[in-house]
Amino acid sequence: MESASNHDLLVVKNLRLHFKARAGVVQAVDGVDFKLRKNQATVVIGESGCGKSSLAKAILRLLPRNVDTYDGQVLLNGKDIMQYNTETFRREVRWKKISMVPQAAMNALNPVMRIGDQVAEPAMIHMGLSKDEALKSALQMFEHVGVPVDFLHRYAFELSGGMRQRAALAMSLITLPDLVILDEPTSALDVLTQANIMNLMKRVKQELETSFILITHDIATSSELADSVAVMYAGQIVEVGDAHSFFAEPLHPYSKSSWPVCHVCERQ
Amino acid sequence: MSEMDNGAQSVSKTEDEPILQIDNLHVWYELKRFGFGHAGYVRAVDGVDFDLRQGEAMACVGESGCGKSSLMKTILGLNRPTKGDVIFDNQRLTETSGEDLRLYRAKIGYVQQDPFSALPPFMTVQRILEEPLVINGVSDKKERIARIRKILEEVKLTPIEEVLPKFPHMLSGGQQQRVVIARAMIMEPKLLVADEPVSMLDASVRVEILRLLRNLQEKHNLSVIYITHDLSTVRYFSEYIFVMYAGEVIEIAKMEDLLQDPKHPYTFALLEASSDPDANNALVMREVPRGEPPSLVNPPKGCRFNPRCPKIIEGLCDVKRPPNVEVTPHHKVACWLYDEEGMNAV
């Protein structure tokens, strides 16, 4: 019955996450299905408030208190991680298999801890490395993401936005997870820094064979990394397709309506 | 086509008299050591020159920290120029103060970046739009209401009766931005300064707001300065674009010329970095200059882009400030590559 083939890293089936609110139930994620193959990148495109960040939280089970409904299936390498209890999920899945760079992660770095120690921390906690070993692998990650090595000993406020974003990315990669979820990784950055970060993610994808879920509202930037595209609207995925056919011709009316802003050189 | 004709006409009518002249403008902020004692200047705007004629739109493109907001605030009369001057409607900003400055400001509309934080949360739409009229001495209540209705119709916030008593939080992002535009337009300004008016909005709303601004501009023969970091939105606007880097204007040209045929290596990099949606993007690396914009306290010698420039001419770009070269009519670039001395050095 399971249609998950060996190439599928993540299969999400009928995932629902509803919140209780004073005005009623908020159906933030309402029956979402999609698949992600190994070493591929899926882009989730949608407007603010369409539930794309909630989708990321639902996959990683990072839930707030006011959850109303939370069900469906999330198969990681063929195993249904929704069945894991909280402790197993924390030990087996978070950081080890799936890590996440939340929105505005670069502003969420601890201001009183050196960057190197912060990046090394997940490796110590989740992979049981000693502090020296963890710092060594933090150093390697810094080389991967293009942060100068002496930045290990600096504090967050001494780094520019682009460098902090790189450090956040290094932190998410240090446990060598299969899947990294990136929530709006470049939306607060300048155009050139944005292009640099996208270059970096392409390289990481090749070198470390990581899979990505990239959550964004920026269609043009998303095309830099996407192998497949899912368009989300009001809690549901309204269009799924591989990148080539989607960027050639989006089909859903919503995708079409957000299209004309993003071409640079033609005037209407 | 008709759009272009209109533009050409209004230019020829008032060609000799720009409405806004920026004349060798410097805006420096002083740095203090321990709260007193001089510790250098932040050279946010360092020698900017341009003219804007009635009915023209000009886009200002640059990354954060390049001085575009300082430039805009100075035009609005919120900053004082350190050196140079802003001449708006035959009025020199350095010679204007007190009541005159208030009247000066009333002639310029300002569209803020983030509509939600630009609107007072405890005022209704009617009060928000009435306020500028009250302050500027429109004492007849009936006239005020009539003008509010007219402007709301123009920004297409209808039905008016339903919108007037609403508070900002009851409106969507796009509607809020329309209120901000209405507020900027209600004193019938000659110049509109729009500071990233769509960067906080969703993609599907952006086009509508940009078209609205364009329509208002054509209808009222407004001059507009449109500030953005996003090259993909400027084509909805603007006859002219200028690109700023580290406090200086490095290239100024007609919109099509700049987008089709950029001259300065930095403009080139900006265009290269802002992608069109295309699946093949994922297969290639983009050529982006390394590093980050320089500190404006101690900017690099010579051309300020030289530490990141892929086409640097050693011994020239890092020593002497580049001249403004007019490559083709209306297309000026501050780069040694297009100057004779620079060509000889290569």
Interface residues (C-beta under 8 A of the other chain):
Chain A: A41 E47 S48 S160 G162 D190 V191 L192 T193 Q194 A195 N196 M198 N199 K202 R203 H217 D218 I219 A220 T221 S222 S223 E224 L225 A226 D227 D242 A243 H244 F246 F247 A248 Y254 S257 S258 W259 P260 V261 C262 H263 V264 C265 E266 R267 Q268
Chain B: E63 S64 G173 D202 A203 S204 R206 V207 L210 H229 D230 L231 S232 T233 R235 Y236 E256 L259 Q260 A269 L270 L271 E272 A273 S274 S275 D276 P277 D278 A279 N281 A282 M285 R286 V288 P289 R290 E292
